[in-house]
Amino acid sequence: MGRFKGASRRKRKGSYGFVHQRKMPTDTFVGEDLSIEPLEWAVTLDYRNMARNHCAAVFVTNLALYFAELGYKELIINNSISDTFKEIHEIVGDGPVPLLAVKAKVYFARRGYDLGYERVRSLKDLKRSIASNHPLGLLLTDGIVHWHWVMVLGWRKYPSHGKYLRIADGWNRKGNRFYPINNKLAWLWATEFFLK
């Protein structure tokens, strides 16, 4: 069986094997996505002058953007993604940040919301989270010092090409990247987020 376009060899450390939507298999799949998402996500590049190893703070910023799209507008400070990131970064700090949910909860509480979270241990639970329109934080590792937080926006299963998670990777403004679940990289931690 031949390889599809997105199944290229692993790249350099820290690339995490993400696949662009253009390189995904073209056959039919089953899957589901969050029903609402912002037009553009926050990315680490925007804050490289004020932070370092800050994918965790970008993830929490994107979590705030997602819930703001659902109507919780007070999560975005001064209607500014940059102001929101700055406040979140003061709480989260620079990475690596292994246990992020408690820090995310602090930011949401400061904005008047009770953020709930629950660890997800299986693909079945991840699918249930997406079906409930609850975004997930996924901590990936590509070595001892190579960690990266991404937001899970959906999942896909292709009959002959395996399973993928659609993600906001923190490096690209559109949610058009995919993480192959059968990737050799480790999925360290997955957390479902919801407002109570």
N, C-alpha and C positions, 0 to 999 in steps of 0.2 A: 504494500500500500504506500502511495506517495505521501509526501508531507505537504500540508497546505502552507500558504505564504507566511502565516504568523508563527509557524513552528520552528523558527530559526534557532541556531545554537544560542546558549546563554551568552550574555554580553559581559562587560566589565562588572566588577564588584559594585554593589549599590544600584544596579539598574533594575533589579527585581523581576525581570522578564515580562514587563508589561507589554501588551499587544495593542496597537492602534486599531480603531474600528475598521479602517481600510484594509487591514491585513487579517481580519477575522474570517473564518470559514463562511462560505456563501450558501451552504445548504440550510435546510430548515432546522429549527431548534425549538425547544420549549424553554420558557423562562418567564421572568416577571421583573418589573422595575418599580421603584418608588413612583407614586402617581404624580408628585409635584417635585420640582427641583429648580433652583435658581438658574437664570440664563447663563451666568458665568460664576465659577468658583474662585475663591481666594487662592493664590499660589505663593510659594516661598520666595520667588524672585522679587515680588513687590516689597519684601521686608528684609532683604539681605543686608541693608545698611544699618539696621537696628537690632538684628537678631542673628543667631547662628544655630544650625541644627534645629530649626523651629517648625518642623512638620507637625508636631503635636499642637502647637498654638494655631497653625493654619487649619488643622483638622477641626479644632473647637470653633474657630471662626466660621468654617463651612457648616458646622452643626448649627450655629446660630443663624446663618443664612437660610438653611433648610427650614428651620422652624419659623423664621420670619416670613417665608413664603406661605406658610400655613396660617398666617395672621398674627403671629406673636411679634409684632413690629418693634416692641421695646427692646428686643435682643440686639438690635443694631443701633449703636450709639451715634447720635447726631446724623442719622441716616447715612453714615460713613463706614465703609468696610475697613478703612485704614484706622479710624478711631476705635472701632470694635477690636481689631487685631491688637492694637497697643494695649488696651485694657486686659485682654485675654493673655497676652504675652507676660504682663506683670504677674499674673497668677500662675501660669503654666511654666514660664521660663524657657531656657534653651534645653535642648535634648542632650542625651536621650531621656525620654520620659516614659517609663514602663507602665505606671499606673495612672492613667489620665482621667478616668471617669470622675474621681473625687474632685479634681481641679476644675473640670467642666461644670460640675454641680455647683461649685462656689461661684463661678461667673454667672450662671443662670439664676442663682439665688439673689445675687446683687441686682439683677435686672427684674426681679419679682416673680420668677418662675421656679417651680419644683421639678428639676430634671431627674427622671428615674433612669436606672441602667441595670443591666443584667448580663452576666457573662454568657456567651454563646459557645457551646462546645461541639456542635455538630452542624453539618450542612442542612439537615432537616430543620433545626432550630433557626438557622440563618434564613432559610426560605420562609419560615413562619414570620420572622421579623419583617422581611420585605413585604410579605402579604398584608401585614398590619401597618404598613407605611412607617416603619421605624428604621431609620438609618443605623448603620453599624460602623463602628470604628474597628479597623483591622490593623494590628501591629505585625509587620513582616520583618524578617531578619535574613540577611545575606552574609552573616558573620558576626563576630562578637561586637564590633563597633559599627556595624551597618544595620540600623533599624530604621523603619519608615512607617508612619501612620498614614492610612488611606481611609476614605469613606466608601463603604459598600452601598451602591445605588441599585443593584439588581443582580440577577444570576441568569445563566444560560446553560443548557445542556444540549450538545450536538450528538446525534447518534454515532458518528464515526470520528469525532474530534475532541470529545471530552467535555469537561465542565469548566465554566469561567465565571468570574465575578466581574460585573461592570463596576468601575470605581471612579471616584474623583481622586486622582493620584497626588494632588498637592503641587504638581508641576505644570499642569495644563488647565486652562480655564474651562474647557468643555468636558463633560463626563463621557468621553469617547475612548477611554482606555479600559483594557480588560486584563484581569489577573487569572492565569490558568491555574485551576485548583490542583491539578496534578503536577505542578511546577516542583522542581527539586528544592526550592526555597521553603523555609519554615513559616508556617502561620503560627505565630507565637500566642496571639491573644485576639479574641473577637468580643466586642461588647455592643449590645443593643441599647439604643437610647430612645427615650420617650418622655413626654411631659405628663405629669400626674394631674 
